[in-house]
Protein backbone atom coordinates (compact mmCIF):
# COMPACT_ATOMS: atom_id res chain seq x y z
CA UNK A 1 0.00 0.00 0.00
CA UNK A 2 1.19 3.51 -0.78
CA UNK A 3 2.43 5.39 2.26
CA UNK A 4 0.03 8.28 1.58
CA UNK A 5 -2.91 5.87 1.84
CA UNK A 6 -1.60 4.09 4.91
CA UNK A 7 -1.20 7.46 6.63
CA UNK A 8 -4.82 8.52 6.08
CA UNK A 9 -6.62 9.12 9.35
CA UNK A 10 -9.94 7.49 10.16
CA UNK A 11 -12.94 9.80 10.53
CA UNK A 12 -13.25 11.14 14.06
CA UNK A 13 -16.89 11.93 13.31
CA UNK A 14 -17.55 8.29 12.46
CA UNK A 15 -15.77 7.37 15.68
CA UNK A 16 -18.42 9.30 17.62
CA UNK A 17 -21.25 7.93 15.49
CA UNK A 18 -20.05 4.39 16.16
CA UNK A 19 -20.09 5.12 19.89
CA UNK A 20 -23.82 5.83 19.65
CA UNK A 21 -24.86 2.96 17.38
CA UNK A 22 -27.87 1.04 18.59
CA UNK A 23 -29.02 3.75 20.98
CA UNK A 24 -32.47 5.07 20.12
CA UNK A 25 -32.28 7.82 22.75
CA UNK A 26 -29.45 9.75 21.10
CA UNK A 27 -30.23 13.12 19.54
CA UNK A 28 -27.91 12.97 16.54
CA UNK A 29 -26.49 16.24 15.22
CA UNK A 30 -23.09 14.85 14.23
CA UNK A 31 -23.39 14.42 10.45
CA UNK A 32 -23.59 17.21 7.89
CA UNK A 33 -27.10 16.64 6.65
CA UNK A 34 -30.67 17.58 7.43
CA UNK A 35 -32.95 14.95 8.96
CA UNK A 36 -35.65 15.92 6.44
CA UNK A 37 -36.17 13.67 3.42
CA UNK A 38 -35.66 14.84 -0.15
CA UNK A 39 -38.75 16.69 -1.49
CA UNK A 40 -41.31 14.42 -3.10
CA UNK A 41 -41.13 16.08 -6.54
CA UNK A 42 -37.44 15.16 -6.73
CA UNK A 43 -37.98 11.59 -5.56
CA UNK A 44 -40.84 11.16 -8.03
CA UNK A 45 -38.64 12.19 -10.96
CA UNK A 46 -36.13 9.48 -10.06
CA UNK A 47 -38.87 6.87 -9.70
CA UNK A 48 -40.32 7.76 -13.07
CA UNK A 49 -36.88 7.53 -14.65
CA UNK A 50 -36.40 4.04 -13.27
CA UNK A 51 -39.88 3.03 -14.41
CA UNK A 52 -38.92 4.14 -17.93
CA UNK A 53 -35.97 1.79 -17.76
CA UNK A 54 -33.26 4.48 -17.66
CA UNK A 55 -30.71 2.17 -16.10
CA UNK A 56 -27.88 2.54 -18.62
CA UNK A 57 -24.71 4.61 -18.92
CA UNK A 58 -24.90 8.35 -19.55
CA UNK A 59 -22.44 10.85 -20.99
CA UNK A 60 -19.27 11.15 -18.93
CA UNK A 61 -19.86 14.81 -18.04
CA UNK A 62 -23.63 14.55 -17.56
CA UNK A 63 -26.92 14.61 -19.43
CA UNK A 64 -26.98 17.61 -21.80
CA UNK A 65 -30.31 18.77 -20.37
CA UNK A 66 -28.94 18.70 -16.81
CA UNK A 67 -25.81 20.61 -17.80
CA UNK A 68 -27.99 23.20 -19.51
CA UNK A 69 -30.19 23.49 -16.41
CA UNK A 70 -27.13 23.93 -14.18
CA UNK A 71 -25.73 26.61 -16.49
CA UNK A 72 -29.06 28.46 -16.40
CA UNK A 73 -29.23 28.17 -12.60
CA UNK A 74 -25.65 29.37 -12.19
CA UNK A 75 -26.35 32.32 -14.49
CA UNK A 76 -29.21 33.41 -12.23
CA UNK A 77 -26.82 33.73 -9.29
CA UNK A 78 -23.63 34.83 -11.02
CA UNK A 79 -22.44 36.16 -14.39
CA UNK A 80 -23.44 33.85 -17.24
CA UNK A 81 -21.61 30.51 -17.37
CA UNK A 82 -21.58 28.56 -20.62
CA UNK A 83 -22.76 24.98 -20.64
CA UNK A 84 -19.32 24.08 -22.00
CA UNK A 85 -17.95 24.82 -18.52
CA UNK A 86 -20.29 22.49 -16.60
CA UNK A 87 -19.18 19.00 -15.57
CA UNK A 88 -21.61 16.75 -13.67
CA UNK A 89 -19.97 14.58 -11.01
CA UNK A 90 -20.99 11.70 -8.76
CA UNK A 91 -21.26 13.92 -5.66
CA UNK A 92 -19.55 17.12 -4.65
CA UNK A 93 -16.75 15.19 -2.97
CA UNK A 94 -16.15 13.31 -6.22
CA UNK A 95 -15.93 16.64 -8.01
CA UNK A 96 -13.34 17.89 -5.54
CA UNK A 97 -11.29 14.72 -5.93
CA UNK A 98 -11.49 14.92 -9.73
CA UNK A 99 -10.23 18.51 -9.62
CA UNK A 100 -7.32 17.52 -7.41
CA UNK A 101 -6.49 14.56 -9.67
CA UNK A 102 -6.55 16.86 -12.68
CA UNK A 103 -4.24 19.48 -11.19
CA UNK A 104 -1.92 17.95 -8.60
CA UNK A 105 1.17 15.78 -9.07
CA UNK A 106 3.15 14.03 -6.35
CA UNK A 107 5.43 16.56 -4.68
CA UNK A 108 3.32 19.59 -5.60
CA UNK A 109 2.59 22.14 -2.89
CA UNK A 110 -1.06 22.62 -1.95
CA UNK A 111 -2.36 25.17 0.55
CA UNK A 112 -5.66 24.54 2.36
CA UNK A 113 -7.55 26.97 4.59
CA UNK A 114 -8.62 25.22 7.81
CA UNK A 115 -10.64 24.28 9.88
CA UNK A 116 -12.29 22.42 7.04
CA UNK A 117 -14.06 19.22 6.18
CA UNK A 118 -11.14 16.74 6.38
CA UNK A 119 -11.54 15.46 2.81
CA UNK A 120 -10.07 18.69 1.45
CA UNK A 121 -6.82 18.08 3.31
CA UNK A 122 -6.77 14.35 2.56
CA UNK A 123 -7.41 14.58 -1.19
CA UNK A 124 -4.14 16.30 -2.20
CA UNK A 125 -2.28 14.12 0.31
CA UNK A 126 -3.65 11.04 -1.48
CA UNK A 127 -2.04 12.38 -4.66
CA UNK A 128 1.30 12.69 -2.87
CA UNK A 129 1.21 16.47 -2.58
CA UNK A 130 2.84 18.46 0.20
CA UNK A 131 -0.12 19.98 2.04
CA UNK A 132 0.28 23.21 4.00
CA UNK A 133 -2.62 24.35 6.19
CA UNK A 134 -3.36 27.98 6.96
CA UNK A 135 -5.73 28.22 9.90
CA UNK A 136 -8.50 30.70 10.47
CA UNK A 137 -8.26 32.41 13.86
CA UNK A 138 -11.06 32.32 16.48
CA UNK A 139 -11.98 35.71 17.93
CA UNK A 140 -14.84 35.75 20.44
CA UNK A 141 -16.23 32.54 18.97
CA UNK A 142 -16.01 33.73 15.36
CA UNK A 143 -13.34 32.36 13.03
CA UNK A 144 -11.60 34.96 10.85
CA UNK A 145 -9.06 34.84 8.04
CA UNK A 146 -5.47 35.90 8.55
CA UNK A 147 -5.25 37.34 5.07
CA UNK A 148 -1.57 38.23 5.22
CA UNK A 149 -0.75 34.78 6.55
CA UNK A 150 -2.59 33.19 3.63
CA UNK A 151 -0.98 35.41 1.01
CA UNK A 152 2.45 34.70 2.47
CA UNK A 153 1.79 30.96 2.33
CA UNK A 154 0.73 31.02 -1.34
CA UNK A 155 3.81 31.50 -3.50
CA UNK A 156 4.88 30.78 -7.06
CA UNK A 157 5.66 27.25 -5.84
CA UNK A 158 2.04 26.68 -4.78
CA UNK A 159 0.24 24.58 -7.36
CA UNK A 160 -3.23 24.76 -5.78
CA UNK A 161 -5.10 26.74 -3.12
CA UNK A 162 -8.24 25.09 -1.69
CA UNK A 163 -10.88 27.19 0.09
CA UNK A 164 -14.31 26.21 1.42
CA UNK A 165 -16.65 29.19 1.86
CA UNK A 166 -19.20 29.24 3.44
CA UNK A 167 -17.13 26.99 5.61
CA UNK A 168 -17.78 23.63 7.18
CA UNK A 169 -17.52 23.60 10.19
CA UNK A 170 -17.09 27.24 11.25
CA UNK A 171 -19.66 29.08 9.10
CA UNK A 172 -16.93 31.57 8.17
CA UNK A 173 -17.60 33.16 4.79
CA UNK A 174 -15.28 35.13 2.53
CA UNK A 175 -16.18 38.73 1.78
CA UNK A 176 -16.04 40.04 -1.76
CA UNK A 177 -12.97 42.09 -0.91
CA UNK A 178 -11.17 39.05 0.49
CA UNK A 179 -12.01 37.03 -2.60
CA UNK A 180 -10.61 39.75 -4.85
CA UNK A 181 -7.33 39.91 -2.94
CA UNK A 182 -6.98 36.12 -3.04
CA UNK A 183 -7.80 35.91 -6.75
CA UNK A 184 -5.38 38.73 -7.60
CA UNK A 185 -2.65 37.02 -5.59
CA UNK A 186 -3.24 33.65 -7.28
CA UNK A 187 -3.06 35.37 -10.66
CA UNK A 188 0.32 36.82 -9.69
CA UNK A 189 1.71 33.48 -8.45
CA UNK A 190 0.14 31.34 -11.19
CA UNK A 191 -1.67 29.26 -8.55
CA UNK A 192 -4.82 27.31 -9.31
CA UNK A 193 -7.77 28.01 -7.02
CA UNK A 194 -10.26 25.28 -6.08
CA UNK A 195 -13.29 26.86 -4.41
CA UNK A 196 -15.65 24.54 -2.54
CA UNK A 197 -18.87 26.58 -2.63
CA UNK A 198 -21.40 23.83 -1.90
CA UNK A 199 -22.96 25.92 0.89
CA UNK A 200 -23.37 29.10 -1.15
CA UNK A 201 -27.19 29.05 -0.98
CA UNK A 202 -27.17 28.33 2.76
CA UNK A 203 -26.27 31.93 3.47
CA UNK A 204 -28.11 34.07 5.97
CA UNK A 205 -27.01 37.63 5.15
CA UNK A 206 -29.29 39.45 2.73
CA UNK A 207 -27.74 39.69 -0.74
CA UNK A 208 -29.27 40.67 -4.09
CA UNK A 209 -28.51 37.29 -5.68
CA UNK A 210 -29.55 35.21 -2.64
CA UNK A 211 -26.23 33.48 -2.10
CA UNK A 212 -22.81 33.94 -0.58
CA UNK A 213 -20.07 35.79 -2.48
CA UNK A 214 -18.55 33.54 -5.13
CA UNK A 215 -15.29 33.58 -7.04
CA UNK A 216 -17.45 33.16 -10.16
CA UNK A 217 -18.62 36.76 -9.67
CA UNK A 218 -15.15 38.20 -10.19
CA UNK A 219 -13.21 35.65 -12.25
CA UNK A 220 -12.85 35.54 -16.03
CA UNK A 221 -14.08 32.34 -17.76
CA UNK A 222 -10.55 31.17 -18.51
CA UNK A 223 -9.06 31.79 -15.05
CA UNK A 224 -7.19 29.08 -13.16
CA UNK A 225 -10.35 28.51 -11.12
CA UNK A 226 -12.52 25.45 -10.47
CA UNK A 227 -15.68 25.83 -8.40
CA UNK A 228 -17.27 22.76 -6.81
CA UNK A 229 -21.00 22.44 -6.11
CA UNK A 230 -23.41 19.80 -4.88
CA UNK A 231 -27.13 19.05 -4.82
CA UNK A 232 -26.73 17.68 -1.31
CA UNK A 233 -27.29 20.66 0.97
CA UNK A 234 -29.63 23.19 -0.63
CA UNK A 235 -31.86 20.52 -2.21
CA UNK A 236 -31.80 17.97 0.67
CA UNK A 237 -30.15 15.37 -1.57
CA UNK A 238 -27.18 14.17 0.51
CA UNK A 239 -27.72 10.47 -0.21
CA UNK A 240 -28.13 10.96 -3.96
CA UNK A 241 -24.42 11.70 -4.50
CA UNK A 242 -24.60 14.23 -7.29
CA UNK A 243 -22.63 17.41 -7.84
CA UNK A 244 -21.00 19.53 -10.50
CA UNK A 245 -17.90 21.53 -11.31
CA UNK A 246 -17.57 24.85 -13.08
CA UNK A 247 -14.25 24.69 -14.94
CA UNK A 248 -12.49 26.62 -17.70
CA UNK A 249 -13.91 25.34 -21.00
CA UNK A 250 -10.43 24.17 -21.98
CA UNK A 251 -10.57 21.57 -19.17
CA UNK A 252 -14.01 20.11 -19.86
CA UNK A 253 -12.96 17.34 -22.25
CA UNK A 254 -10.09 16.32 -20.02
CA UNK A 255 -12.44 16.14 -17.03
CA UNK A 256 -14.68 13.84 -19.06
CA UNK A 257 -11.76 11.49 -19.67
CA UNK A 258 -10.87 11.57 -15.98
CA UNK A 259 -14.46 10.75 -15.01
CA UNK A 260 -14.35 7.76 -17.38
CA UNK A 261 -11.50 6.30 -15.34
CA UNK A 262 -13.20 7.04 -11.99
CA UNK A 263 -16.94 6.42 -12.16
CA UNK A 264 -17.70 6.54 -15.93
CA UNK A 265 -20.73 8.76 -15.27
CA UNK A 266 -23.41 9.72 -12.79
CA UNK A 267 -26.51 7.52 -12.84
CA UNK A 268 -29.31 8.70 -15.11
CA UNK A 269 -32.10 8.51 -12.52
CA UNK A 270 -30.19 10.74 -10.09
CA UNK A 271 -29.63 13.25 -12.89
CA UNK A 272 -33.37 13.21 -13.69
CA UNK A 273 -33.97 13.95 -10.00
CA UNK A 274 -31.55 16.87 -10.22
CA UNK A 275 -33.33 18.27 -13.26
CA UNK A 276 -36.57 18.22 -11.25
CA UNK A 277 -34.81 19.87 -8.31
CA UNK A 278 -33.63 22.74 -10.50
CA UNK A 279 -37.03 23.06 -12.18
CA UNK A 280 -38.61 23.56 -8.74
CA UNK A 281 -35.74 25.47 -7.15
CA UNK A 282 -37.84 28.48 -6.18
CA UNK A 283 -40.25 26.25 -4.28
CA UNK A 284 -37.50 24.22 -2.60
CA UNK A 285 -34.32 26.12 -1.74
CA UNK A 286 -35.67 29.41 -0.29
CA UNK A 287 -37.85 27.52 2.19
CA UNK A 288 -34.90 25.34 3.20
CA UNK A 289 -32.73 28.41 3.80
CA UNK A 290 -35.47 30.16 5.80
CA UNK A 291 -35.96 27.09 7.99
CA UNK A 292 -32.23 26.63 8.57
CA UNK A 293 -31.95 30.28 9.58
CA UNK A 294 -34.75 29.74 12.11
CA UNK A 295 -32.85 26.70 13.40
CA UNK A 296 -29.66 28.73 13.74
CA UNK A 297 -31.43 31.61 15.44
CA UNK A 298 -33.02 29.21 17.91
CA UNK A 299 -29.94 27.19 18.82
CA UNK A 300 -27.15 29.78 18.94
CA UNK A 301 -28.70 31.97 21.69
CA UNK A 302 -29.34 28.86 23.80
CA UNK A 303 -25.69 27.84 23.50
CA UNK A 304 -24.38 31.37 23.98
CA UNK A 305 -26.28 31.61 27.30
CA UNK A 306 -24.26 28.72 28.76
CA UNK A 307 -21.28 29.59 30.94
CA UNK A 308 -17.97 28.78 29.28
CA UNK A 309 -19.40 28.48 25.76
CA UNK A 310 -17.86 30.61 23.01
CA UNK A 311 -19.94 30.86 19.85
CA UNK A 312 -20.81 33.31 17.11
CA UNK A 313 -23.73 32.91 14.68
CA UNK A 314 -22.61 31.35 11.41
CA UNK A 315 -23.06 33.58 8.36
CA UNK A 316 -23.48 30.52 6.18
CA UNK A 317 -23.66 26.73 6.25
CA UNK A 318 -25.66 24.56 8.62
CA UNK A 319 -23.49 24.31 11.70
CA UNK A 320 -23.02 25.84 15.13
CA UNK A 321 -19.32 25.62 15.97
CA UNK A 322 -18.50 26.38 19.57
CA UNK A 323 -15.80 26.00 22.21
CA UNK A 324 -16.22 24.73 25.76
CA UNK A 325 -13.83 26.31 28.27
CA UNK A 326 -11.95 23.72 30.26
CA UNK A 327 -12.59 20.83 27.88
CA UNK A 328 -9.66 20.58 25.49
CA UNK A 329 -10.21 17.07 24.13
CA UNK A 330 -13.34 17.35 22.00
CA UNK A 331 -13.25 13.68 20.96
CA UNK A 332 -13.49 12.61 24.59
CA UNK A 333 -16.16 15.23 25.30
CA UNK A 334 -18.21 14.12 22.27
CA UNK A 335 -18.04 10.49 23.40
CA UNK A 336 -19.07 11.45 26.92
CA UNK A 337 -22.00 13.50 25.66
CA UNK A 338 -23.25 10.47 23.72
CA UNK A 339 -22.79 8.10 26.63
CA UNK A 340 -24.00 10.34 29.45
CA UNK A 341 -26.82 12.48 28.01
CA UNK A 342 -27.53 11.06 24.55
CA UNK A 343 -26.28 14.08 22.60
CA UNK A 344 -24.43 13.42 19.33
CA UNK A 345 -22.03 16.16 18.19
CA UNK A 346 -18.93 16.17 15.97
CA UNK A 347 -15.52 16.84 17.56
CA UNK A 348 -13.50 19.82 16.39
CA UNK A 349 -10.38 17.69 15.97
CA UNK A 350 -12.11 16.02 13.04
CA UNK A 351 -11.59 19.23 11.07
CA UNK A 352 -8.21 20.53 12.21
CA UNK A 353 -5.84 20.24 15.19
CA UNK A 354 -6.45 23.96 15.80
CA UNK A 355 -10.10 23.20 16.63
CA UNK A 356 -9.25 21.05 19.62
CA UNK A 357 -11.82 21.79 22.29
CA UNK A 358 -14.47 22.84 19.76
CA UNK A 359 -17.65 20.99 18.82
CA UNK A 360 -19.78 21.08 15.65
CA UNK A 361 -23.56 20.90 15.91
CA UNK A 362 -25.51 20.44 12.68
CA UNK A 363 -28.64 22.51 13.27
CA UNK A 364 -30.42 21.39 10.07
CA UNK A 365 -33.31 19.74 11.91
CA UNK A 366 -36.88 19.42 10.69
CA UNK A 367 -38.08 19.59 14.31
CA UNK A 368 -36.69 22.66 16.07
CA UNK A 369 -37.80 21.13 19.35
CA UNK A 370 -34.93 18.62 18.96
CA UNK A 371 -32.48 21.52 19.04
CA UNK A 372 -34.04 22.91 22.21
CA UNK A 373 -33.92 19.52 23.88
CA UNK A 374 -30.33 19.03 22.77
CA UNK A 375 -29.33 22.36 24.31
CA UNK A 376 -31.09 21.33 27.54
CA UNK A 377 -29.07 18.09 27.61
CA UNK A 378 -25.82 20.00 27.10
CA UNK A 379 -26.78 22.40 29.88
CA UNK A 380 -27.46 19.48 32.21
CA UNK A 381 -24.14 17.86 31.34
CA UNK A 382 -22.23 21.08 31.96
CA UNK A 383 -23.94 21.53 35.30
CA UNK A 384 -22.94 18.06 36.46
CA UNK A 385 -19.40 18.75 35.28
CA UNK A 386 -19.14 22.00 37.25
CA UNK A 387 -20.07 24.24 34.33
CA UNK A 388 -23.24 25.91 35.66
CA UNK A 389 -25.35 27.85 33.15
CA UNK A 390 -25.67 31.61 33.31
CA UNK A 391 -28.71 32.60 35.42
N, C-alpha and C positions, 0 to 999 in steps of 0.2 A: 504493500500500500504506500502511496505517496505520503511523504512526511506532512505536507500541507493538509491532507485529509485526516491523517492520524491525529493531528494537533487540533482539529475542530472541537469546540466545546459543546457539550450537550446543552439543551435548552433549560435554563433555570426556571422559566415559566412552566414548562412541562413537568419539571421536578415538583413544583407546588401543586399542579393539577393532579399528578399521580398521588400526592399525599392525601388528596380529598376524594379519590375514586371510591365509589360505592356508598358515599354518604349523601343521603337525600336531604339532609338539613343544611347543607352548605349553600350560602348565597354566593354564587360564582360571578366575579367581576374580573377574572384574571386574563381572559383572552380578548383579543382586539376585534370583537364583533358584537353586533346587537343581538338580543335574544328574540327579536321579532323576525318572523319568517318572511321570505321574499314575497313581494306583492303578487296577488293572484294573476294579474294580467301577464306578468312575466312568466310565471310557472305554466300558465295555459299555453303560451306560445311555444314553449319547449315540448309540452305534451303533444300539441298538434303537429309539430315537426316530426316527432317520433312516430306518431300515427301515420304520417305520410311516408314513412320508411326512409327518412333522411339519416341514415346510419353509416354513410360512406365518407371517404376523405374529402376535405375541402382544399381550397387554395392555401398554399403555405402562409401567406400574409393576411388571410381572412377573406370572407365573402365580400365581393365588391359592394353589395348593398349595405353591409355593415360598415365598411370603411368609408363609404360616402356619408352614412349617417353620423359617424364619429367626426368626420371633417366638418359637417354642418354644425354639429353640437359645439365643437371646439371654436368654430368661427363666431358663434353667438357669444362666447365668453372672452375671446381674444381676437387679435387680428386674423384675417382669413388664413387657413391652413389648407393647402392642396391635398387631395386624396392620395397623391403620389408620395406623401410624407407619413401616411398612416400605416402602421404594422400591427395587426391583431396578434396577441400572444395568449398563451395558456396560463393566465393569471398575471397580476402585476409583478409578483416575485419572479416569474419566468421572464418577463420583459426586462427586469433589472439584470438578471443573470445573463440574458442574451446580449445586452448592451455591454456588460463587462467582458464577456467572451469576445465580442467584436473589437474591443478597444485595447485590452490589456494583455501584455505578454509577461511571462515570468521575469522577475527582476524589475519591472516597471514600478515607479512610485505612484501611489494613490493616496490622496488625502480625503478623509471622511470627517464630517462634522458630527460630533456626539454630544449627549446621549442620543442613541438612535436604535431603531429596530436592528437586532444583531445581524440579520442577514446582510445588511449593507457593508458591514465590516468583514464578514466571512466570505462574501462572494469574490472580491479581489484576492483575498488570501488563498482561496481555492485555486486561482489561476497562477499562484506563485508570486504575486506582487508584494512589494514592500508597503505595508499599510501604515500610514501616519494619522493619528486621530487628533483633531483639534476640538477641545471641549468647550461647550457653552458654559457660562458662569452663572450660578444661582445667586440672585440678589433679592432678598425678602420673599423667597418662594417662587420668584419668576426667573426663568433661565434666559440669559442674554448672550449675544454674540460678541466675542472679542474680535472685532473686525481686523485690527492691526495684526493680531496673532494669526488670523487665518491668512491674510495677505502675505505675511512673512513666510508662512508654511508652504504656500503655493509658489513654486519657482518654475523656471524653464525646464527643470528636470521632472516636474510633476506631469504625469501622463493624463491623470483623471482626477477631478474633484467631484465628490458625491455629497449631495445635500438633500435632506428631507424636510420640506416645509409646505404646509403646517407639519409640525414634528410629532412623531411618535417616539417617546412618550410624553414630552414636556408640554406640548401645545405651542411652543415657540414658533413664531411665523416671521419670515423675512419681510422687511419693508421694501417698498419700491426703490428707495435710495440705496439700501444695502444690496439689493439685487444688481443695480446698475454698477456699483463699485466692484462687485465680484465679477460680473461679466466683462467689464473693462479690463480688469486685472488678468482674467483668463485669456482674453484676446492678446494681451501684451506678452504673456508667457507661452502662448500656444497650447494651453491646457484644455482638454475636453471637459465639459461640464455635464454630469448626469444628475438631473433634477427629479427627485421622487416627489411628485405632486398629487399623490393619490387622495389626499385629504383636502384638496383645494375647495371643494364645495361645502365641506364641513367647516365653515368659517363664520364667526359670529359677529364680526364688525361689519357695519353697513358699508357696502361698496356698490358702485353703479352696475358692475357686471356680475354681482352676486357670487363672488368667489375670492379666494385669497390672491394676492399678487403672484404673477407667474412670470418666469423667464421668457415665455412665449410672447409676452406683451412688449418686450424691449429688444428681442433678438431678431436678427435677419434670418431668412429661411435657410441659408447655407452656413450658418454658424456651427462651431464645434459644440453643439448642444443636442442632447437627447432628453426628452421629458417622458417620464413613465406615469401611466395612469391605470386605474382598475375600476371595474364595475362593483367591486366588493362593498365599499363603504357607503357611498351615496345612493346606491340602488339596493342595498341589503342583499347582496349576492355573494357573500364570502365563500360559500361552498361550491359555487359554480366554476371558479377558477378561470376567469376571463379578464384580460386587460388589453392595453395597447400602448404603443410607443409612438411618439412624434419625433421623427428623425429628419436629417437633411435628405432630400430626394436622392442624392447620390449614394446613400447607404441602403435604400429600400431593397434593391435586388439582392444585395449581399446578406441582408437580414433574413430574406426569404430562404436563401441557401442554408444559413445557420439554423433556422427553424427546422428545415428538413432533417438536419442531423440531430436535433434535440427531440422534438415532439411531432414532427411532420406538419401538424396543423392543429388548430382548436376544433373541437367537435362542432358539427353543424347545429345540433339542437341547442347548444349553449349560445351560439351566435344568433340564432333566431330569437332566443330569449332576450339577448342584448338589444336586438333591433326593436323589440317591443318595449324594453325599458327606455330607450331613447325616444321612441314615439310618444311615450306617456311621461316624459321627464318632468313636465310642469305640474303634473298631478302627483308625482312621486317624491322627487328630491326636495322641493321647498318644505313639504310637510315633515320630512325626516329631519332636516336642519332645524326647523322650528322646535320639534320635539326634543332633539338633542340639546338645544340651547336651554330649554326648560329643565332638562335633566341636570345640566351643568349648574344652572342658577339655583337649583334646589340643593345639590350635594355640596358645592364648594363652601357656602356659608356655614353649613353644619360642621364641616371639617375645620374650617378656619376658627370656629368658636371653641375648639378643643385646645387645652393647654399643651404647649410643646409641639403643635402642628404648624408647619410653615407651608403655605400654599398660596398660589395666585391663580385667578381664573384663566383658563386656557383661551387664547384667541381663536384657535382652530383645533381640529381633531375631535377625539371622543374620549379623552382621558383627563382625570384629575391626577396630577403628579405631586406628591407631597412628602415632606420629611418629618420624621418623628425624632425630637430631641432625645438623646440618651439611648437610642437604639440604632447602633451602627451596622449591624448585620441584618440586612433586610431579608435575606433568604431565611434565616432563622425566625425572624419576626413573622414572615408570611406563613411559614409552616405552623408556628404557634397559633396564629389567628385562625387557621383552618382547624386545628386540633381542639382549640379551647373555646372558640365562640362561633365556629362555622362561617367564617368570612374569608372568601377567596380573592386575594389580590396578587398582583405580579411584583416581584422584587426588583428594585432599581438596578441591582448588579447584573440583571439580565441584559441591560442596555448599555452599560458602561461602568468601569470601575469607579468613575467619579460620582456615580449616583448611589454609592453605598449609603445605606440608611434611608433611602427614598423608596416609596411604594407607588405603583401605578394602579389606578382604579378606573376601569372602563365604565363610564356612566351611561352608555347606550342601552338603556333598559326600557322595555315597553311599559313596565309597571314602575312608576316613580316611587311607589311605596316601598319597593325593594331597596332603593337607595337610602330612604329614611331609616329603614330597619337595619341596613348595613352600618350606617353611621352610628346608630344606637349601640350596635354590638361592639364597634370599635371604641366608643366611649366607655362602655362597661369594661372592656379589656384594659384600657388605659387606667381606669380607676383602680382595678385590682392590682395593676403593676405600678402603683404610686404615681400615676399621671392623672390627677383629678381634673375634670373639665372646668372651664371658666364658668363662674356662677352667672 
